[in-house]
């Protein structure tokens, strides 16, 4: 399974899922890492810039799609705050209908809660109008986060300057490649895909491409097409990362729910005058970072 991020795919107990191997970050994974980033990086930046106490908690607003995807992100955030004992207060917890395009009512409610950071669990066609309306119409001068499905050329062009200084959690970007073992492979894949298909492959294209090689490696290791033996080979699989960075540098599946473990990173969007558009800069984790996280001049903290 190389798409869909709900952990229910392998966690459900009403059917047998032991033959399903999940090669895609889950809401559990990226919800956790995004929340930790907001706590460890954005929170101290706010407290330092505005002279707040180091203990001041981050004020976080959740705005999530009424779907397993949206609810999965919300649950991951709440669980991470509790399990990691993070200094984060959730000041708003709002849902919206999948496909919604007018967010001004819910954003007005969120603004009244005085958040520092807003974490939407939204698709590209929802995140663009949400952030645009927040900054243009509601005057919500908070830092917006975005899930990896928004790291697409259409998002950058659609959101324009309203998205400047926002954050995208990602694993595969159209405009930047983190330095490392597979940097050359990523750049070649993006170039070759564009040559053949005249477009960007996107994160789904990347993980699906890898999925073909994972399946082939499992068959090779099993030495047969027998389903049970191929399944066992997937269970024991360990192969070098291909075009996405993996934890430990290898593709493997966890023993409990058979989930691949990706190395996720956070990008901050900055306006690039040469390109006349937004471009991402990796700001976390430190070993992949291209620059430091920056609080924009227009940012207003929720409360002292």
C-alpha positions in Angstrom: 0.0 0.0 0.0 1.8 3.1 -1.2 -1.0 5.7 -0.7 -3.5 6.8 2.0 -2.1 7.8 5.4 -4.8 6.5 7.8 -3.2 3.9 10.1 -6.5 2.1 10.2 -5.3 0.3 7.0 -3.1 -2.0 9.0 -4.4 -1.3 12.6 -8.0 -2.5 12.1 -9.0 -5.7 13.8 -12.3 -6.5 12.1 -10.5 -8.0 9.1 -7.2 -9.8 8.6 -4.6 -7.2 7.6 -1.5 -9.3 7.9 -0.9 -9.3 4.2 -0.9 -5.5 4.0 2.4 -3.6 4.1 2.1 0.2 4.4 4.7 2.1 2.5 3.4 5.6 3.3 3.8 7.9 6.3 0.7 7.6 8.5 -1.2 10.4 10.3 0.3 9.0 13.5 3.8 9.6 12.2 3.6 13.0 10.6 1.1 14.3 13.2 3.6 13.4 15.9 6.6 14.9 14.1 4.9 18.1 13.1 3.7 18.6 16.7 7.2 18.1 18.1 8.6 20.5 15.5 6.0 23.2 16.5 6.9 22.7 20.2 10.6 22.5 19.8 11.2 25.1 17.1 8.3 27.5 16.7 7.5 27.9 20.4 11.0 29.0 21.6 11.2 31.3 18.6 8.0 33.1 19.7 9.0 33.2 23.3 12.4 34.7 22.5 11.2 37.3 20.0 8.4 38.6 22.3 10.3 38.3 25.6 7.9 35.7 27.0 8.9 33.2 29.6 10.7 30.1 28.3 7.9 28.1 29.9 5.1 29.8 28.0 3.2 27.0 26.1 2.5 27.1 22.4 -1.1 27.9 21.5 -2.2 25.5 18.8 -5.4 25.5 16.8 -6.5 22.3 14.9 -8.7 22.6 11.8 -9.3 19.2 10.3 -11.2 17.5 7.5 -14.2 15.3 8.7 -12.5 12.1 7.4 -10.3 9.4 8.8 -7.4 11.5 7.5 -8.4 14.6 9.4 -9.4 12.8 12.6 -6.1 10.8 12.4 -4.1 14.0 12.5 -6.2 15.4 15.3 -5.8 12.3 17.4 -2.0 12.1 16.7 -1.5 15.7 17.9 -3.5 15.1 21.1 -1.7 11.9 21.8 1.7 13.4 21.1 1.2 16.3 23.4 0.2 13.9 26.2 2.8 11.2 25.6 5.7 13.6 25.1 4.5 16.0 27.8 4.8 18.9 25.4 4.2 22.5 26.5 1.4 22.9 23.9 -2.2 24.0 24.6 -4.9 23.2 22.0 -7.0 26.4 22.0 -9.3 25.4 19.1 -10.5 22.1 17.7 -12.6 22.6 14.6 -13.7 20.3 11.8 -14.9 21.1 8.2 -16.6 19.1 5.5 -14.4 17.5 2.9 -14.3 19.7 -0.2 -15.2 22.9 1.7 -14.0 26.1 0.1 -15.4 28.9 2.4 -13.6 28.8 5.8 -14.2 32.3 7.0 -16.7 31.3 9.7 -14.6 28.7 11.3 -11.5 30.9 10.9 -13.2 33.7 12.8 -13.9 31.3 15.6 -10.2 30.1 15.5 -9.0 33.7 15.6 -11.1 34.4 18.8 -9.1 31.5 20.4 -5.9 33.5 19.9 -3.6 30.8 18.5 0.1 31.0 17.7 0.0 28.2 15.2 -2.8 26.7 13.1 -2.5 23.0 12.0 -5.0 22.1 9.2 -5.5 18.6 8.1 -6.6 19.5 4.6 -6.1 18.7 1.0 -4.6 21.1 -1.5 -7.9 22.4 -2.7 -9.0 23.1 0.9 -5.7 24.4 2.3 -5.3 27.1 -0.4 -8.6 28.9 0.2 -8.2 28.3 4.0 -4.8 30.1 4.3 -5.8 32.8 1.7 -9.0 33.6 3.6 -7.3 33.5 7.0 -4.6 36.0 6.0 -6.6 38.2 3.5 -10.1 38.2 5.0 -9.9 37.3 8.6 -6.6 38.9 9.5 -5.2 35.8 11.2 -1.5 36.5 11.6 -0.5 33.0 12.9 1.9 30.5 11.5 0.1 27.9 9.3 1.3 24.3 9.1 0.5 21.9 6.2 0.5 18.2 5.6 2.8 16.7 3.0 0.0 16.2 0.4 0.2 20.0 -0.2 3.8 19.9 -1.2 2.9 20.3 -4.9 3.6 22.9 -7.6 -0.1 23.7 -7.7 -0.1 24.6 -4.0 2.8 27.0 -4.4 1.2 28.8 -7.3 -2.3 28.7 -5.8 -1.5 30.2 -2.4 1.0 32.8 -3.6 2.3 35.3 -1.1 -0.4 34.4 1.4 1.6 31.2 2.1 4.9 33.0 2.8 6.6 31.7 6.1 4.1 28.9 6.5 5.4 25.4 7.1 4.9 22.1 5.1 5.8 18.7 6.6 7.1 16.7 3.7 9.1 13.7 2.4 9.2 14.6 -1.3 9.3 18.2 -2.6 9.0 19.7 -6.1 11.6 22.5 -5.4 14.2 21.2 -3.0 16.0 18.0 -2.3 17.8 17.4 1.0 21.4 16.5 0.8 22.2 12.9 1.5 22.7 9.4 0.1 19.9 9.5 -2.4 20.0 13.1 -3.4 21.3 12.3 -6.9 18.7 9.6 -7.3 15.8 11.9 -6.3 17.0 14.6 -8.7 17.3 12.1 -11.6 13.8 10.7 -10.9 12.2 14.1 -10.9 14.0 15.1 -14.2 13.2 11.7 -15.9 9.5 11.9 -14.8 9.2 15.4 -16.1 10.8 14.4 -19.4 8.4 11.6 -19.9 5.2 13.0 -18.4 5.7 16.8 -18.4 5.0 17.2 -14.7 6.0 16.6 -11.1 5.6 13.0 -9.8 4.5 14.1 -6.4 4.9 12.1 -3.2 2.4 9.4 -4.4 4.4 9.0 -7.5 7.6 8.6 -5.5 6.2 6.0 -3.1 4.4 4.0 -5.8 7.6 3.9 -7.9 9.4 2.5 -4.8 6.5 0.1 -4.2 7.3 -1.6 -7.5 10.9 -2.2 -6.5 9.8 -3.3 -3.0 7.5 -5.9 -4.5 10.2 -7.1 -7.0 12.8 -7.4 -4.2 10.3 -9.5 -2.1 9.7 -11.9 -5.0 13.5 -12.1 -5.6 14.2 -12.8 -2.0 11.4 -15.4 -1.8 12.6 -17.1 -5.0 9.0 -17.8 -5.9 5.6 -16.3 -6.7 4.0 -18.3 -3.9 2.0 -15.7 -2.0 2.8 -16.9 1.5 6.5 -16.9 0.8 6.4 -13.5 -0.8 4.5 -12.2 2.2 7.2 -13.6 4.5 9.9 -12.0 2.4 8.2 -8.6 2.8 8.0 -9.2 6.5 11.8 -9.7 6.6 12.6 -7.1 3.9 15.5 -4.7 4.4 16.7 -2.9 1.3 18.5 0.5 0.7 16.3 3.6 0.5 15.6 4.5 -3.2 14.3 8.1 -3.7 12.8 8.9 -0.3 14.8 9.2 2.9 14.0 6.4 5.4 14.9 6.0 9.0 18.1 4.0 9.3 18.7 4.4 5.6 16.8 1.3 4.7 13.3 0.3 3.6 11.8 -2.1 6.2 8.4 -2.7 7.8 7.7 -2.5 11.5 6.9 -5.9 13.2 3.6 -4.8 14.7 1.7 -3.0 11.9 4.0 -3.5 8.9 4.6 0.3 8.4 7.6 1.8 6.7 9.4 4.5 8.6 10.2 7.7 6.6 12.5 10.5 7.5 10.2 13.5 7.4 11.4 17.1 7.2 9.8 20.6 7.6 10.0 23.3 5.0 9.3 27.0 5.4 8.0 28.7 2.4 9.8 31.9 1.3 9.1 34.3 -1.5 11.7 34.0 -4.3 12.0 37.1 -6.4 13.9 35.3 -9.1 11.3 32.7 -9.5 8.5 35.2 -8.7 6.9 32.6 -6.4 7.1 30.7 -3.2 9.9 28.2 -2.7 10.6 25.9 0.2 13.6 26.0 2.5 14.2 23.0 4.8 14.4 24.1 8.4 14.2 20.8 10.4 15.7 18.4 11.4 19.1 20.0 11.9 21.1 17.5 9.8 18.9 18.3 6.8 18.2 21.9 7.4 19.1 24.6 4.8 18.3 27.6 7.0 16.8 28.5 10.4 13.0 28.9 11.0 12.0 32.5 10.7 9.2 34.3 12.4 7.8 37.0 10.0 7.4 40.6 11.0 3.6 40.3 10.6 3.3 37.4 13.1 1.1 38.2 16.2 1.3 35.8 19.1 -2.0 34.6 20.6 -1.4 35.7 24.2 1.5 36.5 26.5 
